[in-house]
Amino acid sequence: MIEETLNIIPHKHTIQKLDRNKLNNHKSFVIWLTGLSGSGKSTIASSVERKLHQLGVRTYILDGDNVRNGLNKDLDFTSKSREENIRRIAELSNLFIDSGTVVISAFISPFEKDRAGVKSTVGTNNFVEVHVDCPLEICEQRDVKGLYKMARNGEISNFTGISSPFEVPTKPDVIVNTHFQTLNDCTADVMKLINQKLELK
């Protein structure tokens, strides 16, 4: 049987990303925060967004639990679903970038292959990788959501750091160490990296 061709031809609209960037007076890209559960990704994302908002930058945060509560609620935590979760977020981030928005994506995203896929989807120039570094034992001590305890008790499978690995980024654009840096210092390190990239007018 001959497979039917999908015949998908994207429409090229008149207004493009460059036009939206010009209207917003800043460039758009994704700040991708990766790290263990409890490392502080969401906290840093919110802090960076506040700083950007004060500068008049259009932003939006994509956060792991929030996205899995809606767009990706059909996915579980098998390897295949976790890969699909990040693939969808990459595509969603790309749409936000095209809209002229600086998107801040906070996801464990433990596998180098998946993070490389995000970078490929949005483009190297549109990808800022932030490794939110924190030792496993400190994340477990925090255990904000009680997930580590559940994972240790065998109530959660494929949990990063316990029953599934976290592949440390080999060449992140910036590393913040939340076990000894303050939130202000972590935020400042990220802002220092992206200030030039924004090209604020």
Buried (B, 14 or more C-beta within 10 A) or exposed (E): EEEEEEEEEEEEEEEEBEEBBEEBBBBBBBBBBBBBBBBBBBBBBBBBBEBBEEBEBBBBBBBBEEBBEEBBEEBEBEEEBBBBBBBBBBEBBBEBBBBBBBBBBBBBBBBEEBBEBBBEBBEEEBBBBBBBBBBBEBBBEBBEEEBBEBBBEEEBEBBBBBEBEBBEBEEBBBBBBBBEBEBEEBBBBBBEBBEEBBEBE
